[in-house]
């Protein structure tokens, strides 16, 4: 997951990068972090898909824009 400046299509700038052969996300799907090897604070956080996945003809990954739904404090 990558944090960027907000995308003009969404109020929040979180994006999920997935391989092109991964299943397509649909608006309002939820994405949950189940394994966090580099940042344990991400574990169990949930995001809602805001925009349909997009890729261009030269892409090797698909970008899906997300909005965070829940945040775990780790407590």
Rosetta blueprint (number, residue, H / E / L):
1 X L
2 X E
3 X E
4 X L
5 X L
6 X L
7 X L
8 X L
9 X L
10 X L
11 X L
12 X L
13 X L
14 X E
15 X E
16 X E
17 X E
18 X E
19 X E
20 X L
21 X L
22 X L
23 X L
24 X L
25 X L
26 X L
27 X L
28 X L
29 X L
30 X E
31 X E
32 X E
33 X L
34 X L
35 X L
36 X L
37 X L
38 X L
39 X L
40 X H
41 X H
42 X H
43 X L
44 X L
45 X L
46 X E
47 X E
48 X E
49 X E
50 X L
51 X L
52 X L
53 X L
54 X E
55 X L
56 X L
57 X L
58 X L
59 X L
60 X L
61 X E
62 X E
63 X E
64 X E
65 X E
66 X E
67 X E
68 X E
69 X E
70 X E
71 X L
72 X L
73 X L
74 X L
75 X L
